[in-house]
Amino acid sequence: MGQAGTAEAAVRYLRSAGIAAAPVDALPRPDLRCVGADERAPVAPAEFRRVLGAFATGVTVVTAPAPRGEDSAAGPAGFACQSFSALSLDPPLVAFMVGRTSATWPRIARAGVFCVNVLGAHQGALCRGFAVSGTDKFAGVEHDPAPVSGSPRLAGALAWIDCTIHAVHTGGDHLIVVGRVDALGADAEDASPLLFHRGRFV
């Protein structure tokens, strides 16, 4: 059944049994602080990246529509993103992580909406194009507007998820962006996904 199917079945059971969700007390917020200049980081960044690279991930491109008005010449925004996940079935939420220094994220934040394009195994070159800064990432890229947000849906993607920004949380040197799903679709369910493992596509 899978994780999503199990969660959905649990929700259906609780509703059919008339069981209301019990209130949950929030856990106390942990004390967080930066590592001081005279302290050693608990984990070396290179080692962190090497070990976490053992976890294979899917690859997506997160897009947002071109701004309206005087800034419309800027065109749509988009960036390659491995840190994407389903988050909640009820309400339908997804999440992605983006670096705080990203030049693309402010444009997506201003739009207030985004579309996640799940890439297929044949789209490695497309992903590399969206991973580069300072270029017209959409040059020669076929796309159409997602039905609710108008964000670019990339041709050939395995699936697309059209979202409104629901919340943004801090997470170290990244931001955790939660999106509420407004529409979605899978156009090539029998195709293989693009995977990233140990620093390369597989």
N, C-alpha and C positions, 0 to 999 in steps of 0.2 A: 504493500500500500504506500509506503514511503512516509516521510515525516509530514508533508503537507496533507496527505490523505488521512493520516492518523489524527492530526489536529482537527481536520474538518469533521471527521466522524465523532470526535469528542464534543465538538460544539453542537452537532445535531442531537447527540444523546442528551446533553444537559438541557437543551431547549425542549425536547420531547418529554423529559421527565419533570419539567417545570422547576428545575433547580436554578436558583439565582446565584450568580457569582458572589462569593463572600468577599467583603471588603478586605483589602490587603494594605497593611501599614507599610509605608515607604521605609526602606532601610536608611540609616543615617548616612549622609554624604561623607565619603572618606576624605581625610586630609590629604590634599595633593600639593606638591611643590616641585619646583624645578631643581635639577641637580646643580649644586653650587660649583663655581669655577674651580674650587680646591678639592672637589670630590670626584671620585671615579664613577662613571656611569655603571649601573649594575650589569648591563649587557653591552658589549661592543656592537655598534651599528652593523659592521660588516658580518659579524657572526649571527646577529639577529636576522639579517637578510638571507644569509646562507641557509640557516636552519628552516626558516619559514618558507623558503623557496621549495622545500620538499612537499608543500601542500599545493597541489594542482588546482588552478582556478579557471573558471570560464572568463571570457573576455567580452566586454561591452563597449559601446560608444554612447555616451550620454550627450544629448543634444538639446538645444533650446532655440526658439524662434528668433528671427531678427527683431530688434527693437522697433517700435513705431516712432513716427515723427522724424525729427531732424537726424536722429542716430540710425535711421533705417539702412543707410549705406554701409553700416558695419557688417551687415549680413548675419546669418545664424551663427550660433556658438556650438562647439562640441569638443569633447576630449575622450581619449581612450581610458577605460576604467576597468580594473580587475576586481576592485573592492565593491562588489555589488551583491546584495542578498535579499531574498524574500524575508519579510519581517512579521507580518500579521495577516491572518485570514479575515478577521472581523474586528475592525474595518480592514479592508485590503491595503496593506502598507508594504513598501519596499524601502531599502536604504542603500546608499552608496557613500563611500568615503572619498574625500578630495583634500589635497594638500592645501594648507592655509596660504601658501605662496602662489597658488594656481592663478594664472592670468585669465583663465576662462570662467572660473567659478563666479566672480562678481557679475558677469553678464548673465549667467544662468539665474543667479539670485535675484537680479533686477527683473528678469522675465517672470519669476514666480512659478514657472512650470518647466517640465523637462520630459524627454522621451528616452527610455533606455532601449538601445538596439543590441540584441544578443547576436554576436557574430558567429558565422559558420566557419568551418575549417578552411574554406577557400578564401577567406577574407583577411589573411595575415597582412598583405600589403596595405589594405584599407586601414587596418588598425595602426600600422606604423605611421601612416599619414596623419592620423588624428593624435598621435603621441608627440608630434613635433610642434613647437611653438613658433610664432612669428610668420606663419604661412597661411595662405587661403586653403583651409582644410577641406572645403567643399568643392574646390575646383575639379571639375570632371566627375564628381560623385553624384550618381543618380539618386534622387530622393523625392518624396512627396510629403505633404503635411499630415501629421497625426490628427485624428478626427476631433479631439477636444482642445488640445493645447496649440496645435499648429506647428509643433516642433518637428524637425526633419525626421522622417522614417527612412532609413537607408535601404535601398534596393538590395535584395539578396540576403538580408538578415534573417536569422532563424525565427526570431520573435521580437515583438516590440511591446513596451509598457509605457503608456501615456499617463503622466502624473502631474499633480499640483504639489508644490512644496508644502509639507505639513509641519515640519519642525527641523531645526538645525541645532546640533549639540557639539560642544568642543570635545576633542579627543587627542590630546597631546599636540603634535604638529599637524594634525588633520582635523577636518570637520566631518561630522556624521550627519548626513542629509537624509531626512525621512520624507518620503513622498507618498501621497494618497493616490491610489490607482483610480483613474477615471475611465480608461479603456485599455484593452490589450488584445493581442492576437499572435498566433503562431502560424507562419506561412509555409514552413518547411520542416514538419515534425519528424521526417525520416532522415534528415540530413545530419551530418556530424558537426559538433560544436568546435569552435576554436578554443584550444586550451593553452595555458601558460604554465610551465613547470621548469624550475631551476634556471630561470633567466631566459627561457626560449619557448617558442611555440612548439607544441607537440600534436 
